[in-house]
Each structure stands twice: as C-alpha cells, then as structure tokens.
C-alpha cells in the first residue's frame, strides 16, 4: 500500500494531508525519514512509525479500548456543555470511527469501553446479553434498613409497568453501596435508588462484564487485552 494511503488508513487525515506530512519530513519509518509518499509499505514491514515526533501503534484491525472517564465529560461526539470523552483519546481515533459502548452521564465516572467494531457495540448493548455493570454509588442519605431489600426485590420506575431489580447490592459503608445491574435503562441506577427512597450523589462504574477498571488512572486509556476481549466472545486481530 502506498505510504500516504496507509497513513490515511491509520487516521492521520485526508490523502492530501498525508502526502503533505511525508513531503514535510514528518513521517519516520523504522528510524528513517520517509521521502516518497508513493512508496509501498505493508504493516509487517513497519516496526516503528513516528508521525510529527509521536510514535504510533499501527492499527491492523478493530480497536477496543477502555477509558477511565472523569467527571465533567460528555459521552458524545458533539458535546453541548462539557468537553467530549473523545478528546481524551488520540485524535486519530476520531478518524477511525471510534464510538462508546453505551454512555456514562456527564457526572458519572469510571469504566467506559470504546471501539470501532459495530458488532462489539451491538453485542454489549443488546438486552439479550445481560452484560453485568457494577457501580459504586455514593448516597445522599445513610443506607436505610430496607434499601437493599427494595433494590433486590425490584422497584417501579416512572412510566415502566414492571419492576426493575438489581442483580447484586453490597453495603460498603454508611453512605456507599456497590450495585450490579444487567439492564441498560436511561439513568437506571439513579432512578432505582430514588424509587427506593434515597438519592445518588456520585456514581462510579467499576466493571463491565468481567472487565475491571482496576488501577487505570482517571482520564487515561488502554487497549483491551486478549483475555478481556475473549470474555465478551471476541478475539483480537491477528
């Protein structure tokens, strides 16, 4: 593949922009400045790609990443009032069609998965998959005796005709619980807690399926590993 086309495929811009990058001496391959934007390269021939001084890991298949979403970011490509979570990722990802698997509210923090694999988005978003989502919930009022019982038994949400129940609830301290759900209704945790007689002050997603946020720092991202992808029934590109 001609170099400028390969750069475009990697999200570095239009064909014209990628040609200019090479002409301006901004592209290095395997330690040497690339001089001919029409030179053919295969990903297997490229051990190291540096563009405008920044190393770039070649993307040869779908991209799967996790992000530790901070407070104050919108899960939107067109945010209205706050910065977008996509600004926390490499800018090239925007040109590669990266999108979030579901959304986290602007004031909700924690684990967010993102990908450009539509099948992955559909699989994890489908109600039939019942993918577990665990949240740490900080409450406005101390945990009442009946709160956990109500959440596990199910509560009626406004405009719903059937009860929605948590799959697991664990009391962590006087005002903190960990709550696992397998549905994906709008503002579900906040609405369930309100229906059970309390109010959510802070909401932090700890895990999705068996994938844990772990010690990933706030605002940071990383690729999902092979085992994490396999837990959802997917395999990394060869």
N, C-alpha and C positions, 0 to 999 in steps of 0.2 A: 504494500500500500504506500502511495506517495506520502511523504512526511507531513505535508500540510493537511492532507485528508486524515491522517492518523491523529494529528493534534486536534482537528475539529471533532473527531470521534471521541476524544478524551475530554471534550467540554471547554476547549480554550477559545472558542469563538467561531466566527464565520470563516469560510475558506480564505477570503481576502485577509482577514485579521491574522489568521495562522500563517499565511505566506509572509506577511509583514514581520511577524515575530522572528521568523527564520532569517529574513533579509537584514533585520536589525541586529542579528547576532545574539538573540535572547534565548536560543534553544541549544542545549548541550546534550549530547547522547554519548554515554559511556566515557565521559570525561573530556570529550572534544566538542568544540563549537560546530554545529551543523551549518553547512554553507549552501546546500542545494535543497530547496523545499520540494523538489520533484523526485528526490532520491527515494527509492523504495526501501521500506523497513517492515519487518514483521515484529510483533511483540516479543517473540522468542529471541530476537537479536538485540533487544534493548535491555541491558542490565541496569542502567541508570538513566533517568530522564530528568533534566533540570530545565525549568522554564522561568525566565526572568529571575534567576537566583534561587528559585524554590524547587526542591525535589518533588517529584510527582510519582505516585504509585500507579502504574498502568492498570486501567480497568479493562478486563477482558471478558467480563460477564456482568450479570446484575449486581447491584450494590446493595448491601444490607448493613445498616449501622444502628447503633444505639446512641442516644444523646441524653445527658443529664440536663433536663430543661430547668432553667432558673425561673424565678418569679418575674413577672412583668414582660413576658414574651408571648406573642400570639402564634398559634399553630396555623399560620395562613401565609400563602404566597403574596397576598395583598392585604397586609395588616391595616387596621383602621386607626388605632390609637397608640399602639406599642410596637416595638421592633419585632421582626419576624424571627422565629426559631431558625429559619434557613440561613440567616446571617451568621449563625454560629458554626456553620459548616463551610468547607471550601467552596468558593464561588463557582468553581467548575461544576459542582454537583447540580446547580440550578439548570445548567445547560444539558444535563444528563437525565432530567426528568424525575429527580428525587422528590418524593412526597411522604408525608407522615402516615403511619398506620393508625388511623383514628386521630383524635385530638385530645389535648390537655388544655383546660381553661387557662386564661392568662395568669391567674393567681395560683394555679396548681403546678407543683414542681415534680421532678423525678424522671422516671424512665419513659422515654419516647423512642419508638422504633421508626426508622425511615428507610425507604427503598425506592428503586425504580422498576421493581418487579410487580406488575399488576396482579399476578396470581397470588403473590405473597400477601398483598394488601387485602385481596378478597378472602383468602383463606383465614387470615387472622381476624377479619372483621365480620365474617359470617356468623350469625347467631347459632347456626347448627354446630359450630366447632366448640362452643362453650369454653373459650380460652380464659383461664383464670387471671384476674388482675387484682393484685394486693396493694392496698393503700394504708399509709399511716395517717390517721385522722386526729387532728387536734380539735377538741371540742370547746365550745364557749362555756358550758356548764359542766360540773363534775358528773361522772358516769352514774346514772341512777340505777337502782336495782333492776328495773325492767327493761333497760335499753337494749342489752344484748339479747334478751329473750325476744323482744319485739323484732329486732333486725333479723334474727334467725328464723322466726316464725313467718315473717313477711309483713310488709306494710303496703297500704294503698297509696299510690302516687296520684296526684291530680290528673284527671282525665284518663286514668287507667281503670280497667274493670276487673283486674285481678291483682292479687298480692305479688309483690316482688320481694324475694328473700335473699339475704346474704348467705354465702356458702360457708363462711367461717368468720368469727369475730373473737378477737383476743384483747382483753383489757391490759394495757401496758402500765398505766398509772392513773391518777385521779381524773385527768382530762384527756388521755390519749388511748385510742384503740387502734388495732390493726384489723382491717376488714377486707375480705376477699369476695369478689363478685364474678359472675360469669356472663352477665348480660352487658349490654352496652348502651343503655338509655341515656338521654341527654341529662347532664348534671346529676347522674343517678345517685352517687354517694351522698351528695349534699341534700338531695331531696329525700332520700331514705332516712337520713339522720334527722332531718326536720320533721318528717312524718312520725318518727319515734320519740319526738319531744325534746330534741336538743338542736344544736346548730354547729356547723363546721366553721372553724376559724382558719385552719390551714389543712391542705390536702397534698400528700406526697406519695407518688406511685413508687413502690419498691420493686415490683416484679410484674412480668407478663409471661404467662405460662411458667416454665421452669427457668426463664432467663431473669437473672437478678441484676439490679442496678449496681450492687456491690460498692466498691470504693471509688468509682468514677467521679471525678471532681465536677462540681457544678459548672455548667457551661461547656464541658468537654464532651468529646465524642470518640467512638472507636468502632471498628468493624466487628460485626458478629463473627464468632469463630465457628468452625465446622460442627462442633457438638451442639452449639446453640441453634444453628440452622436445622440440624437434624432433629432437634426436639420439636420443631414445627413441621417436620416432614419434608424439608428442603435440603438440597446439597449445594455446596459452593461450586462455582465454575472451575473447570479443570484448567 
